[in-house]
């Protein structure tokens, strides 16, 4: 009678989760939709969508996403399927693997970086991060 309908990724397009400034999350986040983080995350983040780390936002942990825009601070391993945009006020420390990289002048980009043309298989169909 009550059937659970599973939504496809296209059902989440145009919908954005948001963690506001002053919020601290300790733990992992797994999201199907786009995500804006203006608070602080101490843990890993996995998404099939886009992550925006706002100017007041920070992530201490690993990020695995389709696209990422960073205006705040990131410390850890960042794996981006398509484009990583690093804004002028951003700070990234750690390891970066991405398809394309854009770094604005003034950004603190202290990371080892590998650009790959085929980073397509970083997100398995179930959204869980692969362990290597």
C-alpha positions as CSV (number, residue, x, y, z in Angstrom):
1,X,0.0,0.0,0.0
2,X,2.8,2.4,1.0
3,X,5.6,1.9,-1.4
4,X,8.9,3.7,-1.0
5,X,9.8,5.4,-4.2
6,X,13.5,5.7,-4.9
7,X,14.4,9.0,-6.5
8,X,16.9,9.1,-9.3
9,X,19.7,11.7,-9.3
10,X,17.7,13.8,-11.8
11,X,15.0,14.3,-9.2
12,X,17.5,16.1,-7.0
13,X,18.7,18.6,-9.7
14,X,18.1,22.2,-8.7
15,X,17.8,21.3,-5.0
16,X,20.6,22.4,-2.7
17,X,21.3,21.3,0.9
18,X,22.7,24.0,3.1
19,X,24.7,24.1,6.3
20,X,24.8,27.6,7.6
21,X,27.6,29.6,9.2
22,X,28.1,28.8,12.9
23,X,27.2,25.1,12.5
24,X,29.8,22.4,13.2
25,X,29.2,18.9,12.0
26,X,31.5,16.0,13.2
27,X,30.9,13.0,11.0
28,X,30.5,12.1,7.3
29,X,28.0,13.5,4.8
30,X,26.7,11.6,1.9
31,X,24.5,13.6,-0.4
32,X,22.8,12.9,-3.8
33,X,22.1,16.6,-4.4
34,X,24.1,19.8,-4.5
35,X,25.4,21.1,-1.2
36,X,26.5,24.5,0.2
37,X,28.6,24.5,3.3
38,X,29.1,27.8,5.2
39,X,29.6,26.0,8.5
40,X,32.4,23.6,9.5
41,X,32.6,19.9,8.6
42,X,35.0,17.6,10.5
43,X,34.6,14.4,8.4
44,X,34.3,13.2,4.9
45,X,31.9,14.5,2.2
46,X,30.6,12.4,-0.7
47,X,28.2,13.7,-3.4
48,X,27.1,13.0,-6.9
49,X,26.4,16.8,-7.2
50,X,28.3,20.0,-6.6
51,X,29.8,21.1,-3.3
52,X,30.3,24.8,-2.6
53,X,32.4,25.6,0.5
54,X,31.5,29.2,1.3
55,X,33.9,31.9,2.5
56,X,33.1,31.1,6.2
57,X,33.0,27.3,5.5
58,X,35.7,24.7,6.2
59,X,36.2,20.9,5.6
60,X,38.7,18.9,7.5
61,X,38.5,15.5,5.8
62,X,38.2,14.0,2.4
63,X,35.9,15.3,-0.4
64,X,34.6,13.2,-3.3
65,X,32.3,15.1,-5.7
66,X,31.3,15.8,-9.3
67,X,32.2,19.5,-9.0
68,X,33.6,21.7,-6.2
69,X,33.9,25.4,-5.6
70,X,36.0,26.5,-2.7
71,X,35.9,29.9,-1.1
72,X,36.7,28.8,2.4
73,X,39.2,26.3,3.8
74,X,39.8,22.6,3.0
75,X,42.3,20.2,4.5
76,X,42.4,16.7,3.2
77,X,42.1,14.6,0.1
78,X,39.9,16.2,-2.6
79,X,38.7,14.1,-5.6
80,X,36.6,15.9,-8.2
81,X,35.2,14.2,-11.2
82,X,34.9,17.3,-13.3
83,X,36.0,20.9,-12.2
84,X,37.6,22.2,-9.1
85,X,37.2,26.0,-8.8
86,X,39.5,27.6,-6.2
87,X,38.4,31.2,-5.4
88,X,40.8,34.0,-4.5
89,X,40.1,33.8,-0.7
90,X,40.3,30.0,-0.6
91,X,42.8,27.8,1.2
92,X,43.4,24.2,0.2
93,X,46.0,21.9,1.9
94,X,46.3,18.2,1.0
95,X,46.0,16.1,-2.1
96,X,43.9,17.0,-5.1
97,X,42.7,14.8,-8.0
98,X,40.5,16.4,-10.6
99,X,39.5,16.6,-14.2
100,X,40.0,20.3,-14.6
101,X,41.4,22.9,-12.2
102,X,40.8,26.6,-11.9
103,X,42.7,28.7,-9.3
104,X,42.2,32.4,-8.9
105,X,45.1,34.7,-8.1
106,X,45.4,35.1,-4.3
107,X,44.3,31.6,-3.4
108,X,46.3,29.5,-1.0
109,X,46.7,26.2,-2.9
110,X,49.3,24.1,-1.0
111,X,48.4,20.7,-2.3
112,X,49.8,18.0,-4.6
113,X,47.6,17.9,-7.7
114,X,46.9,15.3,-10.3
115,X,44.7,16.1,-13.2
116,X,43.2,13.2,-15.0
117,X,41.1,13.2,-18.1
118,X,39.0,10.2,-16.9
119,X,38.1,10.6,-13.2
120,X,34.6,9.3,-14.2
121,X,34.8,6.2,-12.0
122,X,35.3,7.9,-8.6
123,X,31.7,7.8,-7.7
124,X,30.2,4.3,-7.8
125,X,26.5,3.9,-8.6
126,X,25.5,3.6,-4.9
127,X,27.4,6.8,-4.0
128,X,29.7,5.1,-1.5
129,X,33.3,6.1,-1.6
130,X,35.6,3.4,-2.9
131,X,38.5,2.2,-0.7
132,X,41.8,1.5,-2.3
